[in-house]
Amino acid sequence: MPQLDTSTWLMTIASMFIALFILFQLKICNRTFSPNPSPEETKPVQHNNPWENKWTKIYLPLSLPLQ
């Protein structure tokens, strides 16, 4: 059974990584990003819910006493 020649694998893998790095650098270079994004002013929205002024408690099934 012939031996598999792996002497060129290192050069092939290294050149593939270099080519992918250059390709991704070129793709990222062509993108345009805004130079300085500024946050937008947001105003809080006031909702009038009927339960806001009341004391409420949610009873979960697991927090009920055992029967």
C-alpha positions, 0 to 999 in steps of 0.5 A: 500500500503506497504511503500518502505524501503529506509534504505539500499539505503545510504549504497548501494550508498556509496559502489557503489561510493567507488567501482567505485573510486577504479576501476578508480584508478586501471585503471589509475594506469596501464597507462604509461605516458611519464615522461617529454614531450619535444616540437618539433621544428617547422619551419615556412613554407613560402608560395608564394601567389600572393596576399601577396604584394597587398592590398586586401579588402573583401566586405561582402554582409552586409557591402555594402551600402544600395540600 
